[in-house]
Amino acid sequence: MSTYKKIEAVRKTGEVLKYLSSQKDAVTGPELGKAVNLPVGTVMCHLATLEEMGFVQSVGDGYRLGMGLALIWARVKSNLEGDRVRVERDLGAIQ
């Protein structure tokens, strides 16, 4: 996997999402830009796209994580629970 080219825009989006996930309150575009060391215009473009996708939500003049990420996490959790059930079943079969 390390031989593939990394996409800078995806890295920036990840930084925006990680920072928002660490905040209890909504964060403005300028605050976010300063925190992740990106120009405000770049941050606002990422936020506009993320908001359209439901991954962030605007609150007043700030942004916070949206429910789109919660839906993704719910799917991950469901898959992990299914894996746990299968492993327990397989362990029971070999005991």
Phi and psi in degrees as a GROMACS rama.xvg file:
@    title "Ramachandran Plot"
@    xaxis  label "Phi"
@    yaxis  label "Psi"
@TYPE xy
-69.6488  -11.0084  SER-2
-82.6786  -11.085  THR-3
-81.8919  148.761  TYR-4
-70.1689  137.865  LYS-5
-88.834  145.298  LYS-6
-99.0447  114.121  ILE-7
-59.9865  -39.3395  GLU-8
-62.6593  -36.3084  ALA-9
-68.0762  -40.6552  VAL-10
-60.5329  -44.2261  ARG-11
-63.1318  -42.7228  LYS-12
-61.31  -42.033  THR-13
-60.2336  -41.2309  GLY-14
-63.772  -41.5689  GLU-15
-61.1097  -48.9439  VAL-16
-64.8989  -42.3591  LEU-17
-61.2216  -43.1765  LYS-18
-64.5896  -46.0285  TYR-19
-59.8788  -35.1034  LEU-20
-68.6383  -19.085  SER-21
-92.44  -1.19703  SER-22
-105.747  138.239  GLN-23
-81.0359  -33.399  LYS-24
-110.982  163.734  ASP-25
-61.4183  149.181  ALA-26
-123.418  137.21  VAL-27
-76.5452  162.009  THR-28
-56.222  -48.364  GLY-29
-61.7679  -38.6986  PRO-30
-63.9102  -42.3369  GLU-31
-66.4107  -43.9292  LEU-32
-57.7735  -43.6999  GLY-33
-64.7721  -41.0797  LYS-34
-66.2489  -36.2555  ALA-35
-105.065  7.31707  VAL-36
59.0954  48.817  ASN-37
-130.274  150.887  LEU-38
-60.8981  145.903  PRO-39
-57.4288  -40.9075  VAL-40
-59.8911  -41.6554  GLY-41
-63.6062  -46.3399  THR-42
-60.409  -43.5252  VAL-43
-65.5396  -36.3417  MET-44
-64.1553  -42.8367  CYS-45
-64.0312  -44.2563  HIS-46
-62.941  -40.1246  LEU-47
-61.1253  -42.8466  ALA-48
-69.299  -44.6722  THR-49
-63.5952  -35.6742  LEU-50
-67.3847  -42.241  GLU-51
-59.8092  -33.3184  GLU-52
-84.9643  -7.00632  MET-53
84.801  8.58847  GLY-54
-84.2126  -23.2952  PHE-55
-131.614  161.168  VAL-56
-132.549  135.177  GLN-57
-83.0617  138.516  SER-58
-135.133  107.435  VAL-59
61.484  -123.261  GLY-60
-101.292  13.0084  ASP-61
-121.99  -176.516  GLY-62
-136.6  148.793  TYR-63
-142.477  170.853  ARG-64
-61.4437  145.162  LEU-65
-103.396  178.239  GLY-66
-73.4609  -17.3376  MET-67
-57.3759  -37.4647  GLY-68
-72.0148  -32.6539  LEU-69
-64.3159  -38.0335  ALA-70
-65.8569  -37.897  LEU-71
-65.1153  -45.8377  ILE-72
-61.2365  -39.0119  TRP-73
-60.2954  -39.4561  ALA-74
-67.1493  -42.7663  ARG-75
-60.5036  -46.5356  VAL-76
-61.3715  -43.3833  LYS-77
-60.9549  -42.831  SER-78
-63.4193  -41.9358  ASN-79
-65.0007  -40.019  LEU-80
-64.5363  -38.6677  GLU-81
-63.553  -40.3016  GLY-82
-62.0124  -42.3172  ASP-83
-62.0003  -43.5539  ARG-84
-62.1681  -43.5155  VAL-85
-63.8955  -42.2909  ARG-86
-64.5174  -43.98  VAL-87
-61.8512  -40.4284  GLU-88
-63.9109  -45.1114  ARG-89
-65.2602  -39.1151  ASP-90
-65.0339  -40.2376  LEU-91
-62.5456  -34.1555  GLY-92
-70.9059  -28.5187  ALA-93
-95.2822  -3.64626  ILE-94
